[in-house]
């Protein structure tokens, strides 16, 4: 079984374009951008809620991807790698726009809303479903780096969409402790994201 046999046909096409782009083929860059620009823009727009910012962030994401194209390896699809860059870039933008401190009781803070909300969906639109699945996959990968107790809390709160009270009851844990540990978990996630961006 070859190295790239786990890739879909489209991912193999992308890989061929990446290899051409690495050799300086400008048309390959253009084709990769054409394939994913609209999808990336749609995803980022859902995160930042501003069309101009979403357009700028979309271009930035492609710029970062193309600048570091040699770092992409075909262990997974190019689209997954690109989505990861775009999500990290958007989260970085959001965090720079907001205060450096997170409110313990702020249910609408930008980081958690952008990173976790709307991951689950009953919307039948295939493109939106794909985007949300990609975001969920990225966040689940990052969650694996958390302490298991924090990981469980984050999954219950943002993937299972349980209330603080429901989590408190399910884990037989004081409500204040649930909130405090989720606050700590969000900070740890932000640190992991910052570390990953620094390594990109």
C-alpha positions in Angstrom: 0.0 0.0 0.0 1.5 3.3 -1.1 2.0 6.4 1.1 -0.8 8.3 -0.4 -3.3 5.5 -0.8 -5.3 6.8 2.1 -6.0 10.0 0.2 -9.2 10.6 -1.8 -9.0 11.2 -5.5 -9.5 14.9 -5.0 -6.8 14.9 -2.3 -4.4 13.2 -4.7 -5.2 15.9 -7.3 -4.4 18.5 -4.7 -1.1 16.8 -3.9 -0.2 16.9 -7.6 -1.0 20.6 -7.6 1.1 21.1 -4.5 4.1 19.4 -6.0 3.7 21.6 -9.1 3.4 24.7 -7.0 6.6 23.7 -5.2 8.3 23.7 -8.6 7.1 27.3 -9.2 4.1 26.6 -11.3 1.9 29.7 -10.7 -1.1 28.0 -12.4 -1.0 25.3 -9.6 -1.2 28.0 -6.9 -4.2 29.5 -8.7 -6.0 26.2 -9.1 -5.5 25.4 -5.4 -6.9 28.8 -4.4 -9.8 28.5 -6.9 -10.7 25.1 -5.3 -10.9 26.3 -1.7 -11.2 30.1 -1.6 -15.0 30.2 -1.4 -15.2 27.4 1.3 -12.4 29.0 3.4 -14.1 32.4 3.1 -17.4 31.0 4.2 -15.9 29.3 7.2 -13.9 32.3 8.3 -17.0 34.6 7.8 -18.9 32.4 10.2 -16.1 33.0 12.8 -15.5 36.7 12.4 -19.0 37.9 11.3 -17.5 40.6 9.0 -17.1 40.3 5.2 -14.1 42.6 4.8 -12.2 40.8 7.7 -13.2 37.4 6.3 -11.8 38.4 2.9 -8.5 39.6 4.4 -8.2 36.5 6.6 -8.9 34.2 3.6 -6.1 35.8 1.6 -3.8 35.6 4.6 -4.5 31.9 5.1 -3.6 31.1 1.6 -0.5 33.3 1.9 0.7 31.4 4.9 -0.1 28.1 3.4 1.8 28.9 0.1 4.7 30.5 2.0 5.1 27.3 4.0 4.1 24.8 1.4 7.2 22.7 1.9 5.9 21.9 5.4 2.8 20.1 4.0 3.1 16.3 4.0 0.6 13.9 2.4 -0.2 12.2 5.6 -3.5 13.9 5.3 -5.4 15.9 2.7 -4.1 19.3 1.7 -7.6 20.7 2.4 -7.3 19.6 6.1 -3.9 21.3 6.4 -5.3 24.5 4.7 -8.4 24.5 6.9 -6.2 24.2 10.0 -4.2 27.2 9.0 -7.3 29.2 8.2 -8.9 28.4 11.6 -5.8 29.2 13.5 -5.4 32.5 11.6 -9.0 33.5 12.3 -8.8 32.6 16.0 -5.5 34.6 16.3 -7.3 37.6 14.7 -10.3 37.2 17.1 -8.0 37.0 20.1 -6.1 40.1 19.1 -9.4 42.1 18.8 -10.6 41.2 22.3 -9.3 41.8 25.8 -6.5 39.5 27.0 -8.5 38.4 29.9 -11.4 36.0 29.7 -14.5 36.5 31.8 -15.3 33.4 33.8 -19.0 33.8 33.2 -18.9 35.2 29.7 -20.9 32.8 27.7 -20.3 34.8 24.5 -16.6 35.3 24.6 -15.1 35.3 21.1 -12.7 32.4 21.6 -15.2 29.8 22.7 -17.9 31.0 20.3 -15.6 30.9 17.3 -13.8 27.7 18.2 -16.7 25.6 19.4 -20.2 26.8 18.8 -22.2 25.6 15.9 -20.0 22.5 15.6 -23.1 20.3 15.8 -25.6 21.0 13.1 -28.9 19.7 11.7 -28.4 21.9 8.6 -28.5 19.6 5.5 -26.3 22.0 3.4 -23.4 19.7 2.5 -20.8 22.5 2.3 -21.7 23.9 5.7 -21.8 20.4 7.2 -18.3 19.7 5.7 -16.9 22.9 7.2 -18.3 22.2 10.6 -17.0 18.6 10.5 -13.5 20.0 9.6 -13.6 22.5 12.5 -14.8 19.8 14.9 -11.9 17.5 13.7 -9.4 20.2 14.2 -10.6 21.0 17.7 -10.8 17.3 18.7 -7.1 16.9 17.6 -6.2 19.9 19.8 -8.3 18.6 22.7 -6.2 15.4 22.7 -3.4 17.5 24.2 -5.4 18.5 27.2 -5.4 16.8 30.6 -8.3 14.2 30.4 -10.3 16.0 33.1 -10.3 19.2 31.1 -10.9 17.4 27.8 -14.0 15.7 29.3 -15.4 19.1 30.5 -14.8 20.8 27.1 -16.4 17.9 25.2 -19.5 17.9 27.5 -19.8 21.7 27.2 -19.1 22.4 23.6 -19.6 19.1 21.7 -22.5 17.6 23.8 -23.8 21.1 24.4 -24.6 20.5 28.1 -25.2 23.4 30.5 -23.0 24.1 33.4 -25.7 22.7 35.7 -26.0 19.5 33.7 -22.2 19.0 33.7 -22.2 19.7 37.5 -24.9 17.0 38.0 -23.3 14.5 35.7 -19.9 14.7 37.3 -21.2 15.3 40.8 -19.0 18.4 40.9 -19.8 21.9 42.4 -21.0 24.4 39.8 -18.2 26.8 40.7 -15.6 24.1 40.1 -17.1 23.3 36.7 -16.9 26.9 35.6 -13.4 27.4 37.0 -12.1 24.3 35.3 -13.7 25.2 32.0 -12.1 28.6 32.3 -8.7 27.0 32.8 -9.3 24.6 29.9 -10.1 27.5 27.5 -6.8 29.2 28.5 -4.9 25.9 28.0 -6.5 25.5 24.5 -5.5 29.1 23.7 -1.9 28.3 24.7 -1.9 25.2 22.5 -3.3 27.1 19.5 -0.6 29.8 20.0 2.1 27.2 20.2 0.9 25.5 17.1 0.8 28.7 15.2 4.4 29.5 16.3 5.5 26.2 14.9 3.8 26.7 11.5 
